[in-house]
Amino acid sequence: MDSISRHEQLLRVFHLIDILFGAREPQTTAELKAALRERGVIDEMSDKNIRRDVLFLEKFGYAVRRSGKRSDRGTTRAAWSIQPGRGMRELTPPAVSLPELLSLAVARDFLAPLAGTFYWRGIGQLLSKLESIATPELIAYVNEHKDGLVVHPRPPRPKYGTRMLAAIHRAIRNRVELRIRYQALGADAHRPQTIRPEAMVLYEGSLYIAGRRASASKRSRDGGETIRFYKLDRVADARPTSKVFERGRVPVDTLLADSITIYRSPEPPRPFRIRIDAARARWARERPFHPRQKVRGRGDGGITLVIDRGWEAEIVPQVLALGEHAEILEPHDVRQRVAATILEMAARYMPGGARGIDAEEQLATTVFE
């Protein structure tokens, strides 16, 4: 057997160990072949080769047992199982399986925005430990197949300073106020402010500090100032203070349950009904407007989205992004504001723009070419 064939057999054997240890009942040759095909290990293979691979396990000390298994047609076929604890030479299940190692390797790419934190170092150290007990063939197989899943966009590494991330994490862990220099989106410079950090949030490839201002004016329903999200890309410096604080009664992940983004408002969320026509109905199902939306079918092929708790500032941009394919039915005041926004947008595309001209009048007197 050449080296390539030996390599392929070792990969199959590794998968067979994983399959047989995880099976609740003996597996026939056909079932083993189907499981290997599902994992992408083989395309097609003879029953003889599968049986040879199973018997190959005995050479490694596994207590392979052959038994009979009745098929749906009433015939009896040979089936295979591994009996843990049978015999002095019995080996334990593999310390790491291929799916586990592959998943961790891909997860490291998802955690790229956390480069510099103990989360990033931790997953790197764990992968190193697993690779030290894995065979070279397994590691080569993982590296080959990891490229089959692309994380896009992949943020640069490291994206944030290690010291700043450590300082933020220390403030969160010790519940002390954090002094930061932050440049808001509409500001022209970084300005100092003190916040009470409760968590870091990873959203769309960027990190945010979820916190409340130390000098609170507006109070939210959970008894503290409205939670805010400070994007780390706009933080120039972060230093923990010695002043401790009490966290809000509602955890950050619970606060985000009513939002598909990280938007928060001091105002309570409101119910919405949105009509989506047939041309974008599938898109609205695949990319929901809201994590708890209910979908109602319509006779024309479109759908109606029912959202019990949502914010205008979060939902309206999604509706406008669909153009003529979406329409807010309720609340009525939001519907009116969207209509006014659309008129203002349309007026900008008229000859001469919207300056000094009433948008509705211009729409009524202009013919589009």
DAPE-V967162 format. One record per helix or strand of 3 or more residues. SS is the DSSP state (H for helix, E for strand). FROM is the first residue (numbers start at 0). TO is the last residue. If there is no record, write none. Layout:
ss:SS from:FROM to:TO
ss:SS from:FROM to:TO
This chain:
ss:H from:2 to:21
ss:H from:28 to:37
ss:H from:46 to:57
ss:E from:63 to:69
ss:E from:75 to:81
ss:H from:97 to:113
ss:H from:117 to:132
ss:H from:135 to:145
ss:H from:161 to:173
ss:E from:175 to:181
ss:E from:190 to:202
ss:E from:205 to:212
ss:E from:227 to:230
ss:H from:231 to:233
ss:E from:234 to:243
ss:H from:251 to:257
ss:E from:269 to:275
ss:H from:277 to:285
ss:E from:293 to:296
ss:E from:302 to:309
ss:H from:311 to:320
ss:H from:322 to:324
ss:E from:325 to:329
ss:H from:331 to:347
ss:H from:358 to:364
